[in-house]
Amino acid sequence: MTGEIINLRQARKRKARSEREKKADDNRIKFGRTKSEKKLTAKTGDLEVRRLEAHRLDRNAPKDGIDGDGDQ
């Protein structure tokens, strides 16, 4: 006839903990990348920048395309 007696404080904490774990799992899927993936992305970006700079026609020209007198 008697049901299981539970501590409501512990039940609330258990529920909150499981919700935080679920949110953390979702964030790992959404934002998680391995260290090697991050390194690969950084190296690829650096390589692209170096290739672009290597093909610049005038190496002394400012990078923003505006020369010193204000003309483009």
Distance bins in CASP14 RR format, pairs under 12 A and 6 or more apart:
PFRMAT RR
TARGET T0000
AUTHOR 0000-0000-0000
RMODE 2
METHOD distances of the structure
MODEL  1
4 11 0 0 0 0 0 1 0 0 0 0 0
5 11 0 0 0 0 0 1 0 0 0 0 0
6 12 0 0 0 0 0 1 0 0 0 0 0
6 13 0 0 0 0 0 1 0 0 0 0 0
6 14 0 0 0 0 1 0 0 0 0 0 0
6 15 0 0 0 0 0 1 0 0 0 0 0
7 13 0 0 0 0 1 0 0 0 0 0 0
7 14 0 0 0 0 1 0 0 0 0 0 0
8 14 0 0 0 0 0 1 0 0 0 0 0
8 15 0 0 0 0 0 1 0 0 0 0 0
9 15 0 0 0 0 0 1 0 0 0 0 0
9 16 0 0 0 0 0 1 0 0 0 0 0
10 16 0 0 0 0 0 1 0 0 0 0 0
10 17 0 0 0 0 0 1 0 0 0 0 0
11 17 0 0 0 0 0 1 0 0 0 0 0
11 18 0 0 0 0 0 1 0 0 0 0 0
12 18 0 0 0 0 0 1 0 0 0 0 0
12 19 0 0 0 0 0 1 0 0 0 0 0
13 19 0 0 0 0 0 1 0 0 0 0 0
13 20 0 0 0 0 0 1 0 0 0 0 0
14 20 0 0 0 0 0 1 0 0 0 0 0
14 21 0 0 0 0 0 1 0 0 0 0 0
15 21 0 0 0 0 0 1 0 0 0 0 0
15 22 0 0 0 0 0 1 0 0 0 0 0
16 22 0 0 0 0 0 1 0 0 0 0 0
16 23 0 0 0 0 0 1 0 0 0 0 0
17 23 0 0 0 0 0 1 0 0 0 0 0
17 24 0 0 0 0 0 1 0 0 0 0 0
18 24 0 0 0 0 0 1 0 0 0 0 0
18 25 0 0 0 0 0 1 0 0 0 0 0
19 25 0 0 0 0 0 1 0 0 0 0 0
19 26 0 0 0 0 0 1 0 0 0 0 0
20 26 0 0 0 0 0 1 0 0 0 0 0
20 27 0 0 0 0 0 1 0 0 0 0 0
21 27 0 0 0 0 0 1 0 0 0 0 0
21 28 0 0 0 0 0 1 0 0 0 0 0
22 28 0 0 0 0 0 1 0 0 0 0 0
22 29 0 0 0 0 0 1 0 0 0 0 0
23 29 0 0 0 0 0 1 0 0 0 0 0
23 30 0 0 0 0 0 1 0 0 0 0 0
23 31 0 0 0 0 0 1 0 0 0 0 0
24 30 0 0 0 0 0 1 0 0 0 0 0
24 31 0 0 0 0 0 1 0 0 0 0 0
24 32 0 0 0 0 0 1 0 0 0 0 0
25 31 0 0 0 0 0 1 0 0 0 0 0
25 32 0 0 0 0 0 1 0 0 0 0 0
26 32 0 0 0 0 0 1 0 0 0 0 0
27 33 0 0 0 0 0 1 0 0 0 0 0
28 34 0 0 0 0 0 1 0 0 0 0 0
31 37 0 0 0 0 0 1 0 0 0 0 0
31 38 0 0 0 0 0 1 0 0 0 0 0
32 38 0 0 0 0 1 0 0 0 0 0 0
33 39 0 0 0 0 1 0 0 0 0 0 0
33 40 0 0 0 0 1 0 0 0 0 0 0
33 41 1 0 0 1 0 0 0 0 0 0 0
33 42 0 0 0 0 0 1 0 0 0 0 0
34 40 0 0 0 0 1 0 0 0 0 0 0
34 41 0 0 0 0 0 1 0 0 0 0 0
35 41 0 0 0 0 0 1 0 0 0 0 0
35 42 0 0 0 0 0 1 0 0 0 0 0
36 42 0 0 0 0 0 1 0 0 0 0 0
36 43 0 0 0 0 0 1 0 0 0 0 0
37 43 0 0 0 0 0 1 0 0 0 0 0
37 44 0 0 0 0 0 1 0 0 0 0 0
38 44 0 0 0 0 0 1 0 0 0 0 0
38 45 0 0 0 0 0 1 0 0 0 0 0
39 45 0 0 0 0 0 1 0 0 0 0 0
39 46 0 0 0 0 0 1 0 0 0 0 0
40 46 0 0 0 0 0 1 0 0 0 0 0
40 47 0 0 0 0 0 1 0 0 0 0 0
41 47 0 0 0 0 0 1 0 0 0 0 0
41 48 0 0 0 0 0 1 0 0 0 0 0
42 48 0 0 0 0 0 1 0 0 0 0 0
42 49 0 0 0 0 0 1 0 0 0 0 0
43 49 0 0 0 0 0 1 0 0 0 0 0
43 50 0 0 0 0 0 1 0 0 0 0 0
44 50 0 0 0 0 0 1 0 0 0 0 0
44 51 0 0 0 0 0 1 0 0 0 0 0
45 51 0 0 0 0 1 0 0 0 0 0 0
45 52 0 0 0 0 1 0 0 0 0 0 0
46 52 0 0 0 0 0 1 0 0 0 0 0
46 53 0 0 0 0 0 1 0 0 0 0 0
47 53 0 0 0 0 0 1 0 0 0 0 0
47 54 0 0 0 0 0 1 0 0 0 0 0
48 54 0 0 0 0 0 1 0 0 0 0 0
48 55 0 0 0 0 0 1 0 0 0 0 0
49 55 0 0 0 0 0 1 0 0 0 0 0
49 56 0 0 0 0 0 1 0 0 0 0 0
49 63 0 0 0 0 0 1 0 0 0 0 0
50 56 0 0 0 0 0 1 0 0 0 0 0
52 63 0 0 0 0 1 0 0 0 0 0 0
53 59 0 0 0 0 1 0 0 0 0 0 0
53 61 0 0 0 0 0 1 0 0 0 0 0
53 63 0 0 0 0 1 0 0 0 0 0 0
56 62 0 0 0 0 0 1 0 0 0 0 0
56 63 0 0 0 0 1 0 0 0 0 0 0
56 65 0 0 0 0 0 1 0 0 0 0 0
57 65 0 0 0 0 0 1 0 0 0 0 0
58 65 0 0 0 0 1 0 0 0 0 0 0
58 67 0 0 0 0 1 0 0 0 0 0 0
60 67 0 0 0 0 0 1 0 0 0 0 0
60 68 0 0 0 0 0 1 0 0 0 0 0
61 67 1 0 0 1 0 0 0 0 0 0 0
61 68 0 0 0 0 0 1 0 0 0 0 0
61 72 0 0 0 0 0 1 0 0 0 0 0
62 68 1 0 0 1 0 0 0 0 0 0 0
62 69 0 0 0 0 0 1 0 0 0 0 0
62 70 0 0 0 0 0 1 0 0 0 0 0
62 71 0 0 0 0 0 1 0 0 0 0 0
62 72 0 0 0 0 0 1 0 0 0 0 0
64 70 0 0 0 0 0 1 0 0 0 0 0
64 72 0 0 0 0 1 0 0 0 0 0 0
65 71 0 0 0 0 0 1 0 0 0 0 0
65 72 1 0 0 1 0 0 0 0 0 0 0
66 72 1 0 1 0 0 0 0 0 0 0 0
END
